[in-house]
Amino acid sequence: MLLQWLLKNVIYYLICGNVSVDVQDIIYDSRQDVRDCVFVCLKGSRADGHDYALEVIERWARAIIVEEGMDKALKEKIRAAAREKKMTVVCVKNTGEALGEMSRAFFGYPEKKMTIIGITGTKGKTTVAGLLKNVLDRGGIPTGFIGTIGVFTGKEWIATRNTTPESYLVQKYLRMMADHGCRAAVMEVSSQALMCRRVQGMWFDYGVLTNISRDHIGPGEHSSFEDYLYWKGRLFFQCATGIVNGADRWAPQVLKNCSCRLETFGVTGDSCLLPSAFLNGKTLSKVFDWEGGDLDLQWRCGPGIRFTVSGFKDSEEQRDIFLKMPGKYNVYNALPVIAVASHMGIGINQIRAGLAVGGICGRCEMVGTVNGGALIIDYAHNGQALRSVLEALRQYHPSRLICMFGCGGNRSPLRRKDMAEAGFFSADYLIITSDNPRDEPPEQIIKDITDTLLDLCRRFPNEKKAGFFKVIPDRKTAIQWAVSCIKPGNIVLLAGKGHEMYQERGGCRFPFDEHAIAAMEIEKYGGSCCQGNLSMLNS
């Protein structure tokens, strides 16, 4: 494909060579074969592609894309080496933006062939995306999926490392979805993806805002909470209709001056905070466009909730919904699913069927029962998420609520404190273990958690009895202990890993299947396991 065609939506200038050259592929990882390809020098938090440009030239790349502001001495070396090889060097303002636009052209703008739904927010993205895929599939709209638990192209599941892959992969997967007969694609769109231009140039038919809390701030992520809010809001400059959590305290700041049409969702009794938040002429109703009410907790082979929904255009009547997931926070996850599906012509019976069929892998997932108690796995890996799931499970009145958790390394130490506080105030008994320590000593992470717990004991002496937590550094051993603790009426939550099939230690990912370990222990004690939920591993 001609480089000139790939650059048709990119502002650039030539350093040397010409753009009328044919390239076989777009490469942004210098470890790949670059011969006869165009190499895009991406600047990441850990590596800078410009540092590998001279090496790429020696390996006969046909063209290189560099970014304004790069080191001048290196730029001259690249120019000289490229001229000697008669190669093309193009300079752009932002190589991330250029890669996004070039990838769209390379794969033939596949998003134009499907309805595209982007979902952003701090928590709930995977749940909303997975439930929406369930509902759309049930309604006769074959739907692809890109998110934390992987990619579904319509025919196959593909494992991924990031919530939202690099723009080249996003476009490649969308192309596969279109070719495999998908008529819609549901994407989790992280703030990091928006900041790194991984959805550059894309137009979303619907954008969803789940909720906002303080997270992903620190080295390699966002410089401040304000920066995090800014990038979350960029999705709503790239979509036609925004379906947003009107009760979220940060929604007005995220959505300020956004260019899309907006609809709100929320639960009866919560306040809609958006009406006075906009300076660009928008007016919003003081009640939610999509409102859930009459919440009724029900245990149907696991935690669930029944509720009513109003907002359907064809009727002013409320519709009954049963969701096989617990808690008010999951009603908030279900409401945008109902809204988007309704806009896409899915009937109420298909919506009900899609929401009642089951949950999402590793999202408050009922794994099994043993000795009259229940075992649940959830991805909660920060304080707010852990607090939400524990408080939701508490409403089912367990005789004892046991929580096993750790905390990821290479993340803000404040997350350890927040998770310790959530466990202290919301669970009866805690098992502290290792999560993904990454490059940090797991013992130090565990110590940070237990130091917080001991400090809370001193500050709130009547809150917990002595011996309310146990430290088991090895996660497999901790799971075995947790299952052995289950008594009639207990609920045990294994928090932090969710869908993940690995444990990350010392820069390496080692196989670790929490579901399989838990199932083995449940069977060992004569219990029964539940059928797996939506997952790239089980579909």
Helices and strands as residue ranges (DSSP letters): H 3-6, E 12-16, E 26-27, E 38-40, G 49-52, H 53-58, E 63-67, H 72-84, E 88-92, H 95-106, G 110-113, E 115-120, H 125-138, E 143-147, E 150-152, E 157-158, H 167-179, E 184-188, H 191-195, E 204-209, H 225-233, G 234-237, E 239-245, H 251-254, E 261-267, E 290-299, E 303-310, E 319-323, H 328-343, H 348-356, E 365-370, E 373-378, H 383-394, E 400-405, H 414-426, E 429-432, H 442-459, E 469-471, H 475-484, E 490-495, E 502-505, E 508-511, H 514-524, E 528-529
